[in-house]
Amino acid sequence: MWPRSVLADGADEEAPDLDDVERFRWLDGDSRDGYRDMVEFTDTVPDDRLAPRAGP
């Protein structure tokens, strides 16, 4: 997943049509839900050495 600005810099003349609803799905920029999911996931990692590397 990339922000629109990364693909819309004009360097690639064959950049995909970002408005093509058959190819792309719009995602809101809010990451709070994703952050909470990552926190919950890291709580399930049993190895204390790996848990900090798995997320926040």
Secondary structure by P-SEA (a helix, b strand, c coil): cccccccccccccccccccccccbbbbcccaaaaaaaaaaaaaacccccccccccc
